[in-house]
Amino acid sequence: MIKINILDQSPVLYNSSPSEAVRQTIDLAEFADKLGYLRFWVAEHHDTRSFAIASPEIIIPVLASKTNKIRVGSGGVLISHYSPLKIAEQFNMLECLFPGRIDLGIGRAPGGDAGTIRAMRTTSEDAFLKTDELINYMTASSEKKNYEGVSATPAGTSIPEVWVLGTSPDSAMYAAKKGLRYAFGSFINDEYMLQCFQTYYQNFKPSVFLKDPYLNLALFVICAKTETEAIRMAKCSEYWIAHNFLQGKNISFPDEKTALEYKFTPEEKLFIEYRRRSAVIGDTANVCLQLKTLAKKYAVHEFSIVTITSDHEERKMSYKLLAEAMKN
């Protein structure tokens, strides 16, 4: 059976606030736990009206405390902004509190524009070198040894599951050479997807973390009872893409009426068609078939599903239909 996860970006909907978006994330995590999803990851974004969470490490323990079995983690922590030691200590603490249920997904992107980078006091240090340091703290702690005379507290008997997140061959190569799990974000950009998969599998080296390559594909999915219904639900995200990517606006996600009535320009239509190639939108049977085909074609072990609609309950229904269908 193919393993499926949820990657929740905490979208802020037209009729709600960031606070409500956070509450919806908690509700969705509890729902996903009952449905049998393997993982629930939260993203990190800054200076945006679209997404509510800037601090995954703060909401992760809340999600873990309100669920029973599902793994909870970051998708991901943006390491360019932070001290590797501090990240190691935060996630060691989470692993101490919720042993065997914490994932540390590491991303290199800034999660915002140039102004965000300045405001975050982001250093010019290479993100891969910072990740090296983070991994050294993690492994040193688990072996009760120090790294350069400093250890990450609290040291425990286990460490979080470490993932490299990315969309570039560089990230795939890094994950492969370090023997780490790799998650590719096709919902962000799928231009180098095949190249990344090939790079990862061809260059993988076993490590203390992993004996064999392990691949997670994160993609945008809308699952509904009919294809027509799924296409309708997708208009929310398409409206947002047109306004945020092409018009340069910073807006929350629209209500269904606004999205359905919007007249897309020819340029916007072309861009949305381009983005649809990396999304899976349709009725339950077709969505399951596409996911199973992708898993077989690219040797994907897990899928992390991103679903955004104008209505929170519809979003939950999409996840429910998918979870029930993928069990068969």
C-alpha positions in Angstrom: 0.0 0.0 0.0 1.3 3.5 -0.9 1.9 5.7 2.1 0.2 9.1 2.1 0.8 12.2 4.2 -0.6 15.7 4.5 1.6 18.8 4.0 -0.5 21.6 5.4 0.4 25.2 4.6 -2.3 26.6 6.9 -4.0 28.6 4.1 -5.8 31.7 5.2 -9.3 31.7 3.6 -11.3 34.7 2.5 -13.7 34.7 5.4 -11.3 33.9 8.2 -8.2 35.1 10.0 -4.7 33.7 10.5 -5.8 32.5 13.9 -8.7 30.6 12.4 -6.3 29.1 9.8 -4.1 27.8 12.7 -7.2 26.3 14.3 -8.1 24.6 11.0 -4.6 23.1 10.9 -5.1 21.6 14.3 -8.5 20.3 13.3 -7.1 18.8 10.1 -4.3 17.1 12.0 -6.8 15.4 14.3 -8.9 14.4 11.3 -5.8 13.0 9.5 -4.8 11.0 12.5 -8.3 9.3 12.5 -8.1 8.6 8.8 -4.8 6.8 9.1 -2.4 9.2 7.3 1.2 8.5 8.1 2.6 12.0 8.5 1.3 15.6 9.0 3.8 18.3 8.1 3.4 22.0 8.5 5.2 24.6 6.4 7.1 27.8 7.2 6.2 31.1 5.5 6.9 34.7 6.4 5.3 38.1 5.6 2.3 36.6 3.7 -1.4 37.0 3.9 -1.8 33.6 2.3 -0.4 31.2 5.0 -0.6 31.4 8.7 2.4 29.5 10.1 5.9 31.1 10.5 7.1 28.8 13.3 6.6 25.1 12.7 8.5 24.2 15.9 5.8 25.9 18.0 2.8 24.3 16.5 4.3 20.8 16.1 4.0 19.9 19.9 0.4 21.2 19.9 -0.4 18.9 16.9 1.4 15.9 18.4 -0.4 16.4 21.8 -3.8 16.4 20.1 -3.1 13.2 18.0 -2.2 9.7 18.8 -0.4 7.9 16.0 0.4 10.2 13.1 4.0 11.5 12.8 4.2 15.3 13.0 6.9 17.4 11.5 8.2 20.4 9.6 7.8 20.7 5.9 10.1 22.4 6.5 12.3 24.4 8.8 14.1 27.0 6.7 17.6 26.5 7.9 19.1 29.6 6.2 17.5 31.7 8.9 18.6 29.9 12.0 21.3 28.4 14.2 21.8 24.7 13.5 22.4 24.1 17.2 19.0 25.8 18.1 17.2 23.7 15.6 18.8 20.5 16.9 17.9 21.4 20.5 14.3 22.2 19.5 13.7 19.0 17.7 15.6 16.9 20.3 13.1 18.3 22.8 10.2 17.4 20.5 11.6 13.9 20.1 12.0 13.6 23.9 8.3 14.7 24.4 6.9 12.6 21.5 9.4 9.7 20.9 9.1 8.1 17.5 6.7 10.6 16.1 8.8 13.7 15.1 10.1 14.5 11.6 12.6 17.2 10.8 12.2 18.4 7.3 14.9 20.9 6.2 14.5 23.5 3.5 16.9 26.0 2.0 14.4 28.5 0.6 14.0 31.8 2.5 10.2 31.6 2.7 9.8 35.2 1.7 11.3 38.1 -0.3 14.5 40.2 0.2 12.8 42.3 2.9 12.0 39.1 4.8 15.6 37.9 4.5 16.9 41.2 6.0 14.3 41.2 8.7 15.2 37.6 9.7 18.9 38.6 9.9 19.6 35.7 7.6 23.3 35.0 7.3 25.2 34.3 4.0 26.3 30.9 5.3 25.8 28.1 2.8 22.6 26.2 3.8 24.2 22.8 3.1 27.1 23.6 5.5 24.5 24.6 8.1 22.7 21.4 7.5 26.0 19.5 7.9 26.4 21.1 11.3 22.8 20.4 12.3 23.2 16.7 11.4 26.5 16.5 13.4 24.7 17.9 16.4 21.9 15.3 15.9 24.2 12.3 15.6 26.6 13.5 18.3 23.7 13.8 20.7 22.4 10.3 20.0 25.8 8.9 20.6 26.4 11.0 23.7 29.4 12.8 22.1 30.0 16.5 21.6 30.4 18.3 18.3 33.2 20.9 18.5 32.8 20.8 22.3 29.1 21.6 22.2 26.2 19.2 22.5 22.5 19.6 21.6 20.3 19.3 24.7 18.4 17.2 25.6 20.4 14.2 24.4 18.2 11.2 24.1 18.1 7.6 22.9 16.5 8.5 19.6 16.6 11.4 17.1 13.9 12.8 14.8 13.6 11.4 11.3 15.6 13.8 9.1 14.4 14.8 5.6 16.0 17.1 2.9 13.3 19.1 1.1 13.9 20.6 -2.3 13.2 21.1 -6.0 16.7 21.2 -7.4 19.4 18.7 -8.4 21.6 20.3 -5.7 19.2 19.3 -2.9 18.8 15.8 -4.4 22.6 15.3 -4.6 23.0 16.5 -1.0 20.4 14.1 0.3 21.9 11.3 -1.7 25.5 11.8 -0.5 24.4 12.3 3.1 22.2 9.2 3.0 19.0 11.1 4.0 15.4 10.9 3.1 14.4 13.2 0.2 11.1 15.0 -0.3 10.6 16.7 -3.7 8.1 19.6 -3.8 6.5 19.3 -7.2 3.6 21.6 -6.0 6.2 24.4 -5.9 8.1 23.6 -9.1 8.4 20.3 -11.0 10.9 21.5 -13.7 13.7 19.3 -12.5 11.7 16.5 -11.0 13.0 13.6 -13.2 16.6 14.9 -12.9 16.3 15.1 -9.1 14.9 11.6 -8.8 17.7 10.2 -11.0 20.4 12.2 -9.1 19.1 10.9 -5.8 18.9 7.3 -6.7 22.2 7.1 -8.7 24.3 8.9 -6.0 22.7 7.5 -2.8 25.2 6.4 0.0 24.0 4.5 3.1 24.3 6.4 6.4 23.4 6.1 10.1 20.0 7.5 9.1 19.1 5.3 6.1 20.4 2.1 4.4 18.5 2.6 1.1 17.2 5.6 -0.8 13.8 6.8 0.3 11.7 9.2 -1.8 8.7 11.4 -0.9 6.8 13.3 -3.6 4.8 16.3 -2.4 2.2 17.4 -4.9 -1.1 19.3 -5.1 -4.1 17.1 -5.1 -7.9 17.6 -5.1 -10.0 14.5 -4.9 -13.8 14.6 -5.3 -16.6 12.3 -6.2 -16.7 13.7 -9.7 -14.1 15.4 -12.0 -16.4 18.3 -12.4 -16.6 18.9 -8.7 -12.8 18.6 -8.4 -12.2 21.2 -11.1 -14.7 23.5 -9.4 -12.8 23.1 -6.1 -9.5 23.8 -7.8 -10.5 27.3 -9.0 -9.7 28.7 -5.5 -6.0 27.8 -5.9 -5.9 28.8 -9.6 -7.3 32.3 -8.7 -4.6 32.6 -6.0 -1.9 31.5 -8.4 -2.9 34.1 -10.9 -3.0 36.9 -8.4 0.1 36.0 -6.4 2.4 34.7 -9.0 1.5 36.7 -12.1 0.1 39.9 -10.6 2.5 40.1 -7.7 -0.2 40.5 -5.0 -0.2 39.2 -1.5 -3.7 38.0 -0.8 -5.6 35.3 1.1 -7.5 32.5 -0.7 -10.8 33.6 -2.3 -14.3 32.5 -1.7 -15.7 30.1 -4.3 -18.0 32.7 -6.0 -15.1 35.0 -6.6 -12.9 32.3 -8.0 -15.6 30.9 -10.3 -16.6 34.2 -11.7 -13.0 35.5 -12.3 -12.1 35.9 -16.0 -8.5 34.6 -16.5 -6.3 36.4 -19.0 -4.7 34.3 -21.8 -1.4 34.6 -20.0 -2.9 33.3 -16.7 -4.7 30.4 -18.5 -1.4 29.3 -20.0 0.4 29.5 -16.7 -2.3 27.6 -14.9 -2.3 24.9 -17.6 1.5 24.6 -17.0 1.0 24.3 -13.3 -1.7 21.6 -13.7 0.7 19.2 -15.2 2.2 18.7 -11.7 -1.1 18.5 -9.9 -3.6 15.6 -9.6 -7.2 16.9 -9.8 -10.2 14.6 -10.5 -12.6 12.0 -9.3 -11.5 9.4 -6.7 -10.7 6.6 -9.0 -8.7 8.8 -11.4 -6.7 10.4 -8.6 -5.8 7.0 -7.1 -4.8 5.7 -10.5 -2.5 8.7 -11.2 -0.8 8.4 -7.8 -0.2 4.7 -8.2 1.1 5.3 -11.7 3.5 8.0 -10.4 4.7 5.7 -7.6 5.5 2.9 -9.9 7.1 5.1 -12.6 9.4 7.0 -10.3 9.8 4.6 -7.4 8.1 6.9 -5.0 7.7 5.6 -1.4 5.4 8.2 -0.1 3.2 11.1 -1.2 2.7 14.3 0.8 -0.6 15.8 -0.3 -1.2 19.6 -0.5 -4.9 20.4 -0.8 -6.4 23.9 -0.7 -10.0 24.8 -1.4 -12.3 27.7 -0.5 -14.0 25.7 2.1 -12.3 23.9 5.0 -14.8 21.1 5.2 -14.5 20.4 1.5 -10.8 20.2 1.9 -11.3 17.6 4.7 -13.6 15.7 2.4 -11.0 15.6 -0.3 -8.5 14.1 2.1 -11.1 11.6 3.4 -12.0 10.4 0.0 -8.3 9.9 -0.9 -7.4 8.1 2.3 -10.3 5.7 2.0 -9.7 5.0 -1.7 -5.9 4.5 -1.3 -6.5 1.7 1.3 -8.1 -0.4 -1.4 
